Amino acid sequence: MSLQPASTEFAARAKSVIDEYKGLEGPLLPILHGLQEEFGYVPGESVPIIAETLNLSRAEVHGVITFYHDYRSHPAGRHALKVCRAEACQSMGGDAIAAQLIQALGIGFHETAADNSVTLEPVFCLGMCACAPAAMLDGEPIGRIDAEKIEEIVAEVRS
Ligand code: FES
């Protein structure tokens, strides 16, 4: 995570989000959520601003960002692939499917490919248990994933 000094424009945008939530009880999570909404991720440059505003150390803020996987410290990829890791999908071979996707894409869960093509996220039930194992690519449900569908997914995110 970059902790370089923020540009004036960035600092103004970040501060306006931080100011919106800083009066709440337990403001850190709403602030992080707000920053992710604003920028698509929680930029490292916002950490010192948050720390100063909330009178926390930078390490404390950074620790919270890395503890919650929902917060990204880098921009998301062009495609979002969410792979179900819940029970019904696991019972239908979801673990092997996840492993094959990880291998084919060369990234783990909560990671974005180096070419920024895709971000891989685990989810816990997509409501498609009858079509397990399931995933969602850019909001489009994909059921009964097998080796052929994995190839299609990989081709789609690389296209
Ligand atoms: S458990 Fe995977 S979609 Fe419900």
py3Dmol code that shows the C-alpha trace and the ligand (Angstrom):
import py3Dmol

protein = """\
ATOM      1  CA  MET A   1       0.000   0.000   0.000  1.00  0.00           C
ATOM      2  CA  SER A   2       1.402   3.363  -1.034  1.00  0.00           C
ATOM      3  CA  LEU A   3       1.636   5.866   1.776  1.00  0.00           C
ATOM      4  CA  GLN A   4       2.933   8.713  -0.386  1.00  0.00           C
ATOM      5  CA  PRO A   5       1.675  12.226   0.310  1.00  0.00           C
ATOM      6  CA  ALA A   6      -1.670  12.861  -1.329  1.00  0.00           C
ATOM      7  CA  SER A   7      -2.241  15.312  -4.165  1.00  0.00           C
ATOM      8  CA  THR A   8      -4.356  18.335  -3.281  1.00  0.00           C
ATOM      9  CA  GLU A   9      -7.257  17.153  -5.410  1.00  0.00           C
ATOM     10  CA  PHE A  10      -7.116  13.648  -3.988  1.00  0.00           C
ATOM     11  CA  ALA A  11      -6.874  14.970  -0.429  1.00  0.00           C
ATOM     12  CA  ALA A  12      -9.932  17.180  -0.968  1.00  0.00           C
ATOM     13  CA  ARG A  13     -12.004  14.256  -2.269  1.00  0.00           C
ATOM     14  CA  ALA A  14     -10.837  11.962   0.522  1.00  0.00           C
ATOM     15  CA  LYS A  15     -11.415  14.614   3.176  1.00  0.00           C
ATOM     16  CA  SER A  16     -14.938  15.288   2.016  1.00  0.00           C
ATOM     17  CA  VAL A  17     -15.745  11.567   2.421  1.00  0.00           C
ATOM     18  CA  ILE A  18     -13.994  11.411   5.800  1.00  0.00           C
ATOM     19  CA  ASP A  19     -15.787  14.558   7.010  1.00  0.00           C
ATOM     20  CA  GLU A  20     -19.123  13.039   6.042  1.00  0.00           C
ATOM     21  CA  TYR A  21     -18.670  10.110   8.440  1.00  0.00           C
ATOM     22  CA  LYS A  22     -16.230  11.267  11.097  1.00  0.00           C
ATOM     23  CA  GLY A  23     -19.009  12.356  13.479  1.00  0.00           C
ATOM     24  CA  LEU A  24     -20.529   8.879  13.603  1.00  0.00           C
ATOM     25  CA  GLU A  25     -19.961   6.568  16.513  1.00  0.00           C
ATOM     26  CA  GLY A  26     -17.333   4.094  15.285  1.00  0.00           C
ATOM     27  CA  PRO A  27     -16.569   6.140  12.172  1.00  0.00           C
ATOM     28  CA  LEU A  28     -13.658   4.131  10.762  1.00  0.00           C
ATOM     29  CA  LEU A  29     -15.601   1.437   8.896  1.00  0.00           C
ATOM     30  CA  PRO A  30     -18.116   3.884   7.378  1.00  0.00           C
ATOM     31  CA  ILE A  31     -15.199   6.068   6.274  1.00  0.00           C
ATOM     32  CA  LEU A  32     -13.426   3.131   4.632  1.00  0.00           C
ATOM     33  CA  HIS A  33     -16.671   2.086   2.978  1.00  0.00           C
ATOM     34  CA  GLY A  34     -17.229   5.633   1.752  1.00  0.00           C
ATOM     35  CA  LEU A  35     -13.705   5.881   0.352  1.00  0.00           C
ATOM     36  CA  GLN A  36     -14.108   2.590  -1.477  1.00  0.00           C
ATOM     37  CA  GLU A  37     -17.366   3.894  -2.978  1.00  0.00           C
ATOM     38  CA  GLU A  38     -15.640   7.104  -4.032  1.00  0.00           C
ATOM     39  CA  PHE A  39     -12.415   5.658  -5.461  1.00  0.00           C
ATOM     40  CA  GLY A  40     -13.256   1.988  -6.083  1.00  0.00           C
ATOM     41  CA  TYR A  41     -10.688   1.038  -3.435  1.00  0.00           C
ATOM     42  CA  VAL A  42      -9.160   2.507  -0.281  1.00  0.00           C
ATOM     43  CA  PRO A  43      -6.095   4.399  -1.523  1.00  0.00           C
ATOM     44  CA  GLY A  44      -3.003   4.177   0.659  1.00  0.00           C
ATOM     45  CA  GLU A  45      -2.707   7.959   0.516  1.00  0.00           C
ATOM     46  CA  SER A  46      -5.924   8.219   2.508  1.00  0.00           C
ATOM     47  CA  VAL A  47      -4.464   6.345   5.493  1.00  0.00           C
ATOM     48  CA  PRO A  48      -2.551   9.308   7.001  1.00  0.00           C
ATOM     49  CA  ILE A  49      -5.577  11.564   6.518  1.00  0.00           C
ATOM     50  CA  ILE A  50      -7.884   9.092   8.267  1.00  0.00           C
ATOM     51  CA  ALA A  51      -5.339   8.515  11.033  1.00  0.00           C
ATOM     52  CA  GLU A  52      -4.947  12.211  11.701  1.00  0.00           C
ATOM     53  CA  THR A  53      -8.686  12.886  11.613  1.00  0.00           C
ATOM     54  CA  LEU A  54      -9.598  10.030  13.969  1.00  0.00           C
ATOM     55  CA  ASN A  55      -6.504  10.377  16.149  1.00  0.00           C
ATOM     56  CA  LEU A  56      -5.369   6.844  15.358  1.00  0.00           C
ATOM     57  CA  SER A  57      -1.981   5.567  14.282  1.00  0.00           C
ATOM     58  CA  ARG A  58      -1.460   4.777  10.597  1.00  0.00           C
ATOM     59  CA  ALA A  59      -0.765   1.186  11.623  1.00  0.00           C
ATOM     60  CA  GLU A  60      -4.169   0.934  13.287  1.00  0.00           C
ATOM     61  CA  VAL A  61      -5.941   2.185  10.171  1.00  0.00           C
ATOM     62  CA  HIS A  62      -3.871  -0.044   7.908  1.00  0.00           C
ATOM     63  CA  GLY A  63      -4.591  -3.021  10.204  1.00  0.00           C
ATOM     64  CA  VAL A  64      -8.339  -2.541   9.845  1.00  0.00           C
ATOM     65  CA  ILE A  65      -8.101  -2.223   6.049  1.00  0.00           C
ATOM     66  CA  THR A  66      -6.169  -5.460   5.764  1.00  0.00           C
ATOM     67  CA  PHE A  67      -8.326  -7.292   8.332  1.00  0.00           C
ATOM     68  CA  TYR A  68     -11.540  -6.829   6.361  1.00  0.00           C
ATOM     69  CA  HIS A  69     -11.251  -8.481   2.968  1.00  0.00           C
ATOM     70  CA  ASP A  70     -14.074  -6.317   1.611  1.00  0.00           C
ATOM     71  CA  TYR A  71     -11.722  -3.351   1.512  1.00  0.00           C
ATOM     72  CA  ARG A  72      -9.419  -3.244  -1.478  1.00  0.00           C
ATOM     73  CA  SER A  73      -6.133  -1.386  -1.269  1.00  0.00           C
ATOM     74  CA  HIS A  74      -5.721  -1.472  -5.062  1.00  0.00           C
ATOM     75  CA  PRO A  75      -8.152  -0.715  -7.869  1.00  0.00           C
ATOM     76  CA  ALA A  76     -10.304  -3.690  -8.850  1.00  0.00           C
ATOM     77  CA  GLY A  77      -9.706  -5.446 -12.161  1.00  0.00           C
ATOM     78  CA  ARG A  78     -11.787  -4.797 -15.283  1.00  0.00           C
ATOM     79  CA  HIS A  79     -13.734  -7.993 -14.577  1.00  0.00           C
ATOM     80  CA  ALA A  80     -15.071  -9.169 -11.223  1.00  0.00           C
ATOM     81  CA  LEU A  81     -15.208 -12.934 -10.751  1.00  0.00           C
ATOM     82  CA  LYS A  82     -17.001 -14.089  -7.619  1.00  0.00           C
ATOM     83  CA  VAL A  83     -16.693 -17.776  -6.860  1.00  0.00           C
ATOM     84  CA  CYS A  84     -19.054 -19.433  -4.411  1.00  0.00           C
ATOM     85  CA  ARG A  85     -17.281 -21.101  -1.510  1.00  0.00           C
ATOM     86  CA  ALA A  86     -20.348 -22.151   0.480  1.00  0.00           C
ATOM     87  CA  GLU A  87     -21.439 -25.677   1.333  1.00  0.00           C
ATOM     88  CA  ALA A  88     -23.701 -26.692  -1.540  1.00  0.00           C
ATOM     89  CA  CYS A  89     -21.078 -25.636  -4.045  1.00  0.00           C
ATOM     90  CA  GLN A  90     -18.299 -27.302  -2.068  1.00  0.00           C
ATOM     91  CA  SER A  91     -20.263 -30.558  -2.009  1.00  0.00           C
ATOM     92  CA  MET A  92     -20.424 -30.401  -5.809  1.00  0.00           C
ATOM     93  CA  GLY A  93     -16.690 -30.022  -6.318  1.00  0.00           C
ATOM     94  CA  GLY A  94     -16.396 -26.305  -5.611  1.00  0.00           C
ATOM     95  CA  ASP A  95     -12.972 -26.669  -3.998  1.00  0.00           C
ATOM     96  CA  ALA A  96     -11.490 -28.231  -7.125  1.00  0.00           C
ATOM     97  CA  ILE A  97     -13.183 -25.625  -9.321  1.00  0.00           C
ATOM     98  CA  ALA A  98     -11.786 -22.815  -7.176  1.00  0.00           C
ATOM     99  CA  ALA A  99      -8.317 -24.357  -7.317  1.00  0.00           C
ATOM    100  CA  GLN A 100      -8.502 -24.657 -11.112  1.00  0.00           C
ATOM    101  CA  LEU A 101      -9.621 -21.039 -11.479  1.00  0.00           C
ATOM    102  CA  ILE A 102      -6.828 -19.873  -9.181  1.00  0.00           C
ATOM    103  CA  GLN A 103      -4.314 -21.802 -11.221  1.00  0.00           C
ATOM    104  CA  ALA A 104      -5.700 -20.691 -14.596  1.00  0.00           C
ATOM    105  CA  LEU A 105      -5.851 -17.014 -13.600  1.00  0.00           C
ATOM    106  CA  GLY A 106      -2.604 -17.036 -11.638  1.00  0.00           C
ATOM    107  CA  ILE A 107      -4.116 -15.135  -8.706  1.00  0.00           C
ATOM    108  CA  GLY A 108      -5.614 -16.047  -5.354  1.00  0.00           C
ATOM    109  CA  PHE A 109      -8.819 -14.860  -3.748  1.00  0.00           C
ATOM    110  CA  HIS A 110      -8.902 -11.136  -2.953  1.00  0.00           C
ATOM    111  CA  GLU A 111      -6.275 -10.556  -5.612  1.00  0.00           C
ATOM    112  CA  THR A 112      -6.237  -8.731  -8.923  1.00  0.00           C
ATOM    113  CA  ALA A 113      -4.281  -9.964 -11.941  1.00  0.00           C
ATOM    114  CA  ALA A 114      -1.108  -8.032 -12.730  1.00  0.00           C
ATOM    115  CA  ASP A 115      -2.614  -6.951 -16.085  1.00  0.00           C
ATOM    116  CA  ASN A 116      -5.632  -5.669 -14.140  1.00  0.00           C
ATOM    117  CA  SER A 117      -7.917  -7.984 -16.127  1.00  0.00           C
ATOM    118  CA  VAL A 118      -9.778  -9.561 -13.222  1.00  0.00           C
ATOM    119  CA  THR A 119     -10.301  -9.495  -9.476  1.00  0.00           C
ATOM    120  CA  LEU A 120     -11.116 -12.828  -7.854  1.00  0.00           C
ATOM    121  CA  GLU A 121     -13.398 -12.810  -4.821  1.00  0.00           C
ATOM    122  CA  PRO A 122     -14.920 -15.606  -2.746  1.00  0.00           C
ATOM    123  CA  VAL A 123     -18.626 -15.337  -1.961  1.00  0.00           C
ATOM    124  CA  PHE A 124     -20.774 -17.385   0.358  1.00  0.00           C
ATOM    125  CA  CYS A 125     -23.831 -18.562  -1.566  1.00  0.00           C
ATOM    126  CA  LEU A 126     -25.048 -16.865  -4.701  1.00  0.00           C
ATOM    127  CA  GLY A 127     -28.523 -18.341  -4.308  1.00  0.00           C
ATOM    128  CA  MET A 128     -27.720 -20.762  -7.125  1.00  0.00           C
ATOM    129  CA  CYS A 129     -27.209 -23.887  -5.014  1.00  0.00           C
ATOM    130  CA  ALA A 130     -29.295 -25.982  -7.443  1.00  0.00           C
ATOM    131  CA  CYS A 131     -26.734 -25.124 -10.138  1.00  0.00           C
ATOM    132  CA  ALA A 132     -23.645 -25.739  -7.999  1.00  0.00           C
ATOM    133  CA  PRO A 133     -20.791 -25.154  -8.302  1.00  0.00           C
ATOM    134  CA  ALA A 134     -21.570 -21.561  -9.110  1.00  0.00           C
ATOM    135  CA  ALA A 135     -19.838 -18.266  -9.791  1.00  0.00           C
ATOM    136  CA  MET A 136     -20.675 -14.817 -11.068  1.00  0.00           C
ATOM    137  CA  LEU A 137     -18.728 -12.916 -13.698  1.00  0.00           C
ATOM    138  CA  ASP A 138     -19.481  -9.187 -13.844  1.00  0.00           C
ATOM    139  CA  GLY A 139     -22.887  -9.849 -12.331  1.00  0.00           C
ATOM    140  CA  GLU A 140     -23.730 -12.678 -14.764  1.00  0.00           C
ATOM    141  CA  PRO A 141     -24.457 -15.986 -12.986  1.00  0.00           C
ATOM    142  CA  ILE A 142     -22.589 -19.078 -14.177  1.00  0.00           C
ATOM    143  CA  GLY A 143     -23.809 -22.447 -12.911  1.00  0.00           C
ATOM    144  CA  ARG A 144     -22.553 -26.014 -13.063  1.00  0.00           C
ATOM    145  CA  ILE A 145     -19.003 -24.882 -13.633  1.00  0.00           C
ATOM    146  CA  ASP A 146     -16.795 -27.481 -15.236  1.00  0.00           C
ATOM    147  CA  ALA A 147     -13.463 -27.479 -17.060  1.00  0.00           C
ATOM    148  CA  GLU A 148     -15.087 -26.149 -20.248  1.00  0.00           C
ATOM    149  CA  LYS A 149     -16.739 -23.240 -18.430  1.00  0.00           C
ATOM    150  CA  ILE A 150     -13.473 -22.438 -16.681  1.00  0.00           C
ATOM    151  CA  GLU A 151     -11.847 -22.107 -20.107  1.00  0.00           C
ATOM    152  CA  GLU A 152     -14.664 -19.795 -21.219  1.00  0.00           C
ATOM    153  CA  ILE A 153     -14.322 -17.677 -18.064  1.00  0.00           C
ATOM    154  CA  VAL A 154     -10.574 -17.341 -18.510  1.00  0.00           C
ATOM    155  CA  ALA A 155     -10.971 -16.451 -22.199  1.00  0.00           C
ATOM    156  CA  GLU A 156     -13.620 -13.850 -21.327  1.00  0.00           C
ATOM    157  CA  VAL A 157     -11.534 -12.070 -18.689  1.00  0.00           C
ATOM    158  CA  ARG A 158      -8.468 -12.071 -20.936  1.00  0.00           C
ATOM    159  CA  SER A 159     -10.300 -10.790 -24.016  1.00  0.00           C
TER     160      SER A 159
END
"""
ligand_1 = """\
4
FES
S -23.836 -22.628 -1.965
Fe -23.045 -21.911 -3.825
S -24.708 -20.894 -4.697
Fe -25.484 -21.527 -2.804
"""
view = py3Dmol.view(width=600, height=400)
view.addModel(protein, "pdb")
view.setStyle({"model": 0}, {"cartoon": {"style": "trace"}})
view.addModel(ligand_1, "xyz")
view.setStyle({"model": 1}, {"stick": {}})
view.zoomTo()
view.show()
